[in-house]
């Protein structure tokens, strides 16, 4: 029993020792963990402090570089400011010079504007003078035309008296006229001599009616030694040898006549003359000239929606003048001349040798361009086409001719009676290259015989 107790005693003593040993091991392990944690914290703090030092060093270097750059920029800025101050002084001096020049220029411009105003006033006065002179010239031409007719009638009476004296018989002697006594020269002698020269020039023989018709047809032959010239009209009021006539029977878009080659050069003056007889209650389109740029460069047309007998004279659409042609609605032949010039924009309308309308400021300084399409009887909406039957002309046209100048009243009067064809026509009915639709071309001996 004792032996069992002795063996049990050391076993009891060993248990507390192992327990203590285990506790110590546990404590040692926890101590190691704590030490490891402290060492890691110290190591991390050391790394942070090392990084902070490196950052402080880099910041110090950056601040030094920045300070150096700031110093350099300040020096450069001061230099630039110095240059700027110098440039500002120069600009200030230049601005003074420019101001002085502007003042001088303003004074010069004001003087020039005043001079231009004076020149404009002078030009207006000159234009008024020219217009009055033009009116005086036209009145003088009309007076000379009337004087010519009076002189011609007196010449006819003298011829009749000479024939009567010749028929009186061989025993009859002409009364002896006393010799003319020389008269002393008077101050008005040069004027009378000039008037005689003018009347002599007016009474010189002109083209015969046959030559007149040849001009209308575009051809003229010089008469031979055996040729004879007839001087119509054979009856009072008859107009003969007017050349070909064109008959437009109805308002069809196919009834059209083209005149070629149109206008080869630009026109600053224009005279369009023709005999017209309309078969409808309104005037259709007599003439239409269109280009690629504008289809209404030159138009003479009267729509059925307008006032009856009125016609629009268009030059370079939309500019136009409305002309009265009411006498043309009686289904009889009438002679019409429409004349225009870009000088002061003057225009005239003659009907049967009478001036029925005139005006100014119509397309002043304008030029009708060349290279377009010239059409009779239709109004062009595009160059050479797109006709409208409501704008078509119905009736007859005879002896149409176009000049690139202004015809004077004497020329218009002689043209209207078939006495003389003015020279220089650029287009006539002989230039009708294409006659389309139901348009008829008729050669008439006298105007009253034309359909």
C-alpha positions as CSV (number, residue, x, y, z in Angstrom):
1,X,0.0,0.0,0.0
2,X,2.8,2.3,0.8
3,X,4.4,1.6,-2.5
4,X,1.2,2.5,-4.4
5,X,1.0,5.7,-2.4
6,X,4.6,6.6,-3.2
7,X,4.1,6.0,-6.9
8,X,0.9,8.1,-6.8
9,X,2.7,11.0,-5.2
10,X,5.0,12.0,-8.0
11,X,2.2,11.7,-10.6
12,X,0.2,14.2,-8.7
13,X,3.2,16.5,-8.6
14,X,3.9,16.2,-12.4
15,X,0.5,17.5,-13.5
16,X,0.9,21.1,-12.1
17,X,4.3,21.3,-13.8
18,X,3.1,20.4,-17.2
19,X,0.2,22.8,-16.7
20,X,2.6,25.5,-15.8
21,X,4.8,24.6,-18.7
22,X,1.8,24.8,-21.1
23,X,0.8,28.1,-19.6
24,X,4.3,29.4,-20.1
25,X,4.3,28.2,-23.7
26,X,1.0,29.9,-24.2
27,X,2.2,33.1,-22.7
28,X,5.4,32.9,-24.7
29,X,3.4,32.5,-27.9
30,X,1.2,35.4,-27.0
31,X,4.3,37.4,-26.2
32,X,5.8,36.5,-29.6
33,X,2.6,37.6,-31.3
34,X,2.6,40.9,-29.4
35,X,6.3,41.4,-30.1
36,X,5.7,40.6,-33.8
37,X,2.9,43.1,-33.9
38,X,5.1,45.8,-32.2
39,X,7.9,45.0,-34.6
40,X,5.6,45.3,-37.6
41,X,4.3,48.6,-36.3
42,X,7.8,49.9,-35.8
43,X,8.8,48.7,-39.2
44,X,5.8,50.4,-40.8
45,X,6.5,53.6,-38.9
46,X,10.1,53.5,-40.1
47,X,9.0,53.2,-43.7
48,X,6.5,56.1,-43.4
49,X,9.1,58.3,-41.9
50,X,11.6,57.4,-44.6
51,X,8.9,58.2,-47.3
52,X,8.2,61.5,-45.6
53,X,11.8,62.5,-45.6
54,X,12.1,61.7,-49.3
55,X,8.9,63.7,-50.0
56,X,10.2,66.6,-48.0
57,X,13.4,66.5,-50.0
58,X,11.6,66.4,-53.3
59,X,9.3,69.3,-52.2
60,X,12.3,71.3,-51.2
61,X,13.9,70.7,-54.6
62,X,10.6,71.6,-56.3
63,X,10.2,74.8,-54.3
64,X,13.7,75.8,-55.3
65,X,13.0,75.2,-58.9
66,X,9.7,77.1,-58.7
67,X,11.4,80.0,-57.0
68,X,14.0,80.0,-59.8
69,X,11.3,79.9,-62.5
70,X,9.3,82.7,-60.7
71,X,12.5,84.8,-60.7
72,X,13.0,84.1,-64.4
73,X,9.4,84.9,-65.2
74,X,9.5,88.1,-63.2
75,X,12.7,89.2,-65.1
76,X,11.0,88.3,-68.4
77,X,7.8,90.1,-67.4
78,X,9.7,93.2,-66.5
79,X,11.5,93.0,-69.9
80,X,8.2,92.6,-71.7
81,X,6.7,95.4,-69.7
82,X,9.5,97.6,-70.7
83,X,9.0,96.7,-74.4
84,X,5.3,97.2,-74.0
85,X,5.8,100.7,-72.5
86,X,8.0,101.6,-75.4
87,X,5.5,100.2,-77.9
88,X,2.7,102.1,-76.2
89,X,4.6,105.3,-76.5
90,X,5.2,104.7,-80.2
91,X,1.5,103.8,-80.7
92,X,0.5,106.9,-78.9
93,X,2.6,109.0,-81.3
94,X,1.3,107.1,-84.3
95,X,-2.3,107.5,-83.1
96,X,-1.8,111.3,-82.9
97,X,-0.5,111.3,-86.5
98,X,-3.4,109.1,-87.6
99,X,-5.9,111.4,-85.8
100,X,-4.4,114.4,-87.6
101,X,-4.5,112.5,-90.9
102,X,-8.1,111.5,-90.3
103,X,-9.1,115.1,-89.5
104,X,-7.4,116.2,-92.8
105,X,-9.2,113.3,-94.6
106,X,-12.5,114.2,-93.1
107,X,-12.1,117.8,-94.2
108,X,-11.1,116.6,-97.7
109,X,-14.1,114.3,-97.8
110,X,-16.5,117.0,-96.7
111,X,-15.0,119.3,-99.4
112,X,-15.4,116.5,-102.0
113,X,-19.0,115.8,-100.9
114,X,-19.8,119.4,-101.2
115,X,-18.1,119.4,-104.6
116,X,-20.1,116.3,-105.7
117,X,-23.3,117.9,-104.5
118,X,-22.5,121.0,-106.6
119,X,-21.6,118.7,-109.5
120,X,-24.9,116.8,-109.1
121,X,-26.8,120.0,-109.1
122,X,-24.9,121.0,-112.2
123,X,-25.6,117.6,-113.8
124,X,-29.3,117.9,-113.0
125,X,-29.4,121.4,-114.5
126,X,-27.5,120.0,-117.5
127,X,-30.0,117.1,-117.8
128,X,-32.9,119.5,-117.6
129,X,-31.3,121.6,-120.2
130,X,-30.6,118.6,-122.4
131,X,-34.2,117.4,-122.0
132,X,-35.5,120.8,-122.9
133,X,-33.1,120.9,-125.8
134,X,-34.3,117.5,-126.9
135,X,-37.9,118.7,-126.7
136,X,-37.0,121.8,-128.7
137,X,-35.2,119.7,-131.2
138,X,-38.2,117.4,-131.6
139,X,-40.5,120.4,-131.9
140,X,-38.1,121.9,-134.5
141,X,-38.0,118.6,-136.4
142,X,-41.8,118.5,-136.4
143,X,-41.9,122.1,-137.6
144,X,-39.4,121.3,-140.3
145,X,-41.5,118.3,-141.4
146,X,-44.6,120.5,-141.6
147,X,-42.6,123.1,-143.6
148,X,-41.4,120.4,-145.9
149,X,-45.0,119.4,-146.6
150,X,-45.9,123.0,-147.2
151,X,-43.0,123.5,-149.5
152,X,-43.9,120.3,-151.4
153,X,-47.5,121.5,-151.8
154,X,-46.2,124.8,-153.1
155,X,-43.9,123.1,-155.5
156,X,-46.8,121.0,-156.8
157,X,-48.8,124.3,-157.3
158,X,-45.8,125.8,-159.2
159,X,-45.6,122.7,-161.4
160,X,-49.3,123.1,-162.2
161,X,-48.9,126.7,-163.0
162,X,-45.9,125.9,-165.3
163,X,-48.0,123.3,-167.1
164,X,-50.8,125.8,-167.6
165,X,-48.4,128.3,-169.0
166,X,-47.0,125.7,-171.4
167,X,-50.5,124.7,-172.5
168,X,-51.5,128.4,-173.0
169,X,-50.2,128.4,-176.6
170,X,-47.4,129.8,-178.7
171,X,-48.9,133.2,-178.9
172,X,-49.2,133.6,-175.3
173,X,-46.2,135.1,-173.6
174,X,-45.3,135.0,-170.0
175,X,-45.7,138.3,-168.2
176,X,-42.5,140.2,-168.0
177,X,-41.3,140.4,-164.4
178,X,-39.3,143.4,-163.5
179,X,-35.7,142.7,-162.7
180,X,-35.1,142.1,-159.1
181,X,-33.3,144.9,-157.4
182,X,-30.5,143.9,-155.1
183,X,-31.5,144.4,-151.5
184,X,-29.1,145.6,-148.9
185,X,-27.9,142.8,-146.6
186,X,-29.8,142.5,-143.4
187,X,-28.8,141.0,-140.1
188,X,-31.2,138.1,-140.7
189,X,-29.6,137.1,-144.0
190,X,-27.4,134.3,-142.5
191,X,-30.5,132.9,-140.7
192,X,-32.5,132.9,-143.9
193,X,-29.7,131.3,-145.8
194,X,-29.4,128.6,-143.2
195,X,-33.1,128.0,-143.4
196,X,-32.9,127.7,-147.2
197,X,-30.1,125.1,-146.8
198,X,-32.2,123.1,-144.3
199,X,-35.2,123.2,-146.6
200,X,-33.1,122.2,-149.6
201,X,-31.7,119.3,-147.7
202,X,-35.2,118.2,-146.8
203,X,-36.4,118.5,-150.4
204,X,-33.5,116.4,-151.8
205,X,-34.8,113.2,-153.5
206,X,-34.9,110.2,-151.1
207,X,-35.5,106.6,-151.6
208,X,-38.4,105.7,-153.9
209,X,-41.2,103.5,-152.5
210,X,-39.7,100.5,-154.3
211,X,-36.4,101.0,-152.6
212,X,-38.4,101.5,-149.4
213,X,-40.0,98.0,-149.9
214,X,-36.6,96.5,-150.7
215,X,-35.3,97.8,-147.5
216,X,-38.2,96.3,-145.6
217,X,-37.4,93.0,-147.3
218,X,-33.8,93.2,-146.4
219,X,-32.6,93.6,-150.0
220,X,-32.0,96.7,-152.1
221,X,-30.9,96.8,-155.8
222,X,-29.7,99.9,-157.5
223,X,-32.0,100.7,-160.5
224,X,-30.5,100.4,-164.0
225,X,-30.7,102.9,-166.8
226,X,-34.0,101.4,-168.0
227,X,-35.7,101.0,-164.7
228,X,-38.8,103.1,-163.9
229,X,-39.9,104.1,-160.4
230,X,-43.5,104.4,-159.4
231,X,-44.5,106.8,-156.6
232,X,-47.5,105.5,-154.8
233,X,-49.9,106.0,-153.1
234,X,-52.0,105.9,-156.3
235,X,-55.0,106.9,-154.2
236,X,-55.2,109.2,-151.2
237,X,-54.6,107.2,-148.0
238,X,-53.1,104.1,-149.6
239,X,-49.8,102.7,-148.4
240,X,-48.0,100.5,-150.8
241,X,-44.7,98.6,-151.1
242,X,-44.6,97.8,-147.4
243,X,-42.9,94.5,-147.9
244,X,-44.1,91.1,-146.6
245,X,-46.9,90.7,-144.0
246,X,-47.4,88.0,-141.4
247,X,-50.9,86.8,-140.6
248,X,-51.5,85.2,-137.1
249,X,-55.0,83.6,-137.6
250,X,-55.7,82.4,-134.0
251,X,-54.4,82.2,-130.5
252,X,-52.4,79.1,-130.7
253,X,-49.1,78.5,-129.0
254,X,-47.8,77.0,-132.3
255,X,-48.2,80.3,-134.1
256,X,-44.7,81.8,-133.7
257,X,-42.1,83.6,-135.8
258,X,-38.4,83.6,-134.8
259,X,-36.1,86.4,-136.0
260,X,-32.5,85.4,-136.4
261,X,-29.7,86.3,-135.4
262,X,-31.4,88.4,-132.8
263,X,-29.3,91.2,-131.3
264,X,-25.6,90.7,-132.1
265,X,-24.6,93.6,-129.8
266,X,-25.9,95.2,-126.7
267,X,-28.5,97.9,-127.3
268,X,-28.6,101.3,-125.5
269,X,-31.2,102.7,-127.9
270,X,-34.0,101.0,-129.8
271,X,-36.7,101.8,-132.3
272,X,-39.4,99.2,-133.2
273,X,-41.8,100.2,-136.0
274,X,-44.5,98.1,-137.7
275,X,-47.9,98.2,-139.2
276,X,-50.4,96.3,-137.1
277,X,-54.0,95.1,-137.5
278,X,-55.5,93.1,-134.6
279,X,-58.4,90.7,-135.0
280,X,-59.2,90.4,-131.3
281,X,-60.6,92.7,-128.6
282,X,-57.2,93.0,-127.0
283,X,-53.5,93.2,-128.0
284,X,-51.5,90.1,-127.6
285,X,-47.7,89.8,-127.6
286,X,-46.2,91.7,-130.6
287,X,-42.5,91.0,-129.7
288,X,-40.6,89.1,-127.0
289,X,-36.8,89.0,-126.5
290,X,-35.5,86.5,-123.8
291,X,-32.0,85.5,-122.6
292,X,-30.8,82.7,-120.3
293,X,-30.7,85.3,-117.5
294,X,-34.1,86.8,-117.9
295,X,-37.1,85.9,-120.2
296,X,-38.4,89.5,-120.3
297,X,-35.4,91.5,-121.5
298,X,-37.6,93.2,-124.1
299,X,-41.4,92.6,-124.4
300,X,-44.3,94.4,-126.1
301,X,-47.4,92.5,-124.9
302,X,-51.0,93.1,-123.8
303,X,-52.8,90.4,-121.8
304,X,-56.5,89.9,-122.0
305,X,-56.6,90.6,-118.2
306,X,-55.3,94.2,-118.7
307,X,-57.3,97.2,-119.8
308,X,-58.3,96.8,-123.4
309,X,-56.0,98.5,-125.8
310,X,-53.1,98.9,-123.3
311,X,-49.8,97.3,-123.8
312,X,-46.8,96.7,-121.5
313,X,-43.4,98.0,-122.8
314,X,-40.9,95.9,-120.7
315,X,-37.2,96.3,-120.7
316,X,-35.3,94.1,-118.2
317,X,-38.2,92.7,-116.1
318,X,-39.7,93.9,-113.8
319,X,-39.3,97.4,-115.1
320,X,-42.1,98.4,-117.6
321,X,-44.3,101.2,-118.8
322,X,-48.0,100.9,-119.8
323,X,-48.7,102.4,-123.2
324,X,-52.1,103.3,-124.5
325,X,-53.0,101.7,-127.9
326,X,-56.8,101.8,-127.9
327,X,-56.9,103.0,-131.5
328,X,-55.5,99.6,-132.6
329,X,-58.7,97.8,-131.6
330,X,-60.8,98.9,-134.6
331,X,-59.6,96.0,-136.9
332,X,-57.8,98.5,-139.2
333,X,-54.2,98.9,-140.2
334,X,-52.2,101.3,-137.9
335,X,-48.6,102.2,-137.9
336,X,-46.9,101.9,-134.4
337,X,-43.3,103.0,-133.4
338,X,-42.0,102.4,-130.0
339,X,-38.7,104.2,-129.3
340,X,-36.4,104.1,-126.3
341,X,-32.9,105.3,-125.3
342,X,-30.9,104.7,-122.2
343,X,-29.9,108.4,-122.1
344,X,-32.2,109.8,-119.4
345,X,-34.4,106.8,-120.0
346,X,-36.5,108.6,-122.6
347,X,-39.2,106.8,-124.5
348,X,-41.7,107.7,-127.2
349,X,-44.8,106.0,-128.7
350,X,-46.0,107.1,-132.1
351,X,-49.3,105.8,-133.6
352,X,-50.1,106.8,-137.1
353,X,-47.4,109.5,-137.1
354,X,-48.8,111.1,-133.9
355,X,-46.9,111.1,-130.6
356,X,-49.4,109.6,-128.1
357,X,-47.1,108.9,-125.1
358,X,-43.7,109.9,-123.9
359,X,-41.7,109.8,-120.6
360,X,-38.3,109.5,-119.0
361,X,-36.4,107.7,-116.2
362,X,-37.2,104.4,-117.7
363,X,-34.2,102.1,-117.6
364,X,-31.8,105.0,-117.6
365,X,-28.2,103.8,-118.4
366,X,-29.4,100.2,-119.1
367,X,-28.1,98.0,-121.9
368,X,-30.2,95.2,-123.5
369,X,-27.8,92.3,-123.7
370,X,-27.0,90.4,-126.9
371,X,-27.3,86.7,-127.6
372,X,-31.0,86.1,-126.8
373,X,-34.0,84.7,-128.6
374,X,-36.3,87.2,-130.5
375,X,-39.9,86.0,-131.2
376,X,-43.0,87.6,-132.8
377,X,-46.5,86.7,-131.7
378,X,-45.7,84.9,-128.5
379,X,-44.4,85.7,-125.0
380,X,-41.5,83.6,-123.9
381,X,-41.4,82.2,-120.3
382,X,-38.1,80.5,-121.1
383,X,-35.6,81.3,-123.8
384,X,-37.3,80.1,-127.0
385,X,-40.3,78.3,-125.5
386,X,-43.1,77.9,-122.9
387,X,-45.7,80.0,-124.7
388,X,-49.2,80.8,-123.3
389,X,-52.2,81.0,-125.7
390,X,-53.7,83.8,-123.6
391,X,-50.6,86.0,-124.5
392,X,-50.6,85.1,-128.2
393,X,-51.1,87.8,-130.9
394,X,-54.1,87.4,-133.3
395,X,-54.0,89.7,-136.3
396,X,-51.5,90.8,-139.0
397,X,-48.1,92.5,-138.9
398,X,-46.5,94.2,-141.9
399,X,-43.2,96.0,-142.5
400,X,-41.7,95.3,-139.1
401,X,-38.2,96.7,-138.6
402,X,-35.9,97.3,-135.7
403,X,-33.1,100.0,-135.4
404,X,-30.4,100.3,-132.8
405,X,-30.9,104.1,-132.6
406,X,-33.6,106.7,-132.0
407,X,-35.7,107.5,-135.1
408,X,-36.6,111.2,-135.3
409,X,-40.2,112.3,-136.0
410,X,-39.5,113.0,-139.6
411,X,-38.2,109.4,-140.2
412,X,-41.2,108.0,-138.3
413,X,-43.6,110.2,-140.4
414,X,-42.0,109.1,-143.7
415,X,-42.0,105.5,-142.6
416,X,-45.7,105.6,-141.7
417,X,-46.6,106.8,-145.2
418,X,-44.3,104.5,-147.0
419,X,-42.2,107.3,-148.4
420,X,-38.7,106.6,-147.0
421,X,-37.2,103.7,-145.1
422,X,-34.7,105.0,-142.4
423,X,-31.2,103.6,-142.9
424,X,-29.4,101.3,-140.4
425,X,-32.1,98.7,-139.6
426,X,-30.6,95.8,-137.8
427,X,-33.7,93.4,-138.2
428,X,-36.6,93.2,-140.6
429,X,-39.1,90.5,-141.5
430,X,-36.5,89.2,-144.0
431,X,-34.8,87.8,-140.8
432,X,-37.8,85.6,-140.1
433,X,-36.0,82.2,-140.2
434,X,-38.7,80.1,-138.7
435,X,-42.5,80.6,-139.2
436,X,-44.4,78.0,-137.2
437,X,-48.0,76.9,-136.8
438,X,-50.7,78.5,-139.0
439,X,-48.8,81.8,-139.5
440,X,-49.0,82.9,-143.2
441,X,-46.4,85.0,-145.0
442,X,-48.1,87.2,-147.6
443,X,-46.6,89.7,-150.1
444,X,-49.0,92.5,-150.7
445,X,-48.8,95.3,-153.3
446,X,-50.6,97.7,-150.9
447,X,-51.4,97.6,-147.3
448,X,-55.2,97.7,-147.7
449,X,-55.0,94.5,-149.8
450,X,-53.2,92.6,-147.0
451,X,-55.4,90.1,-145.1
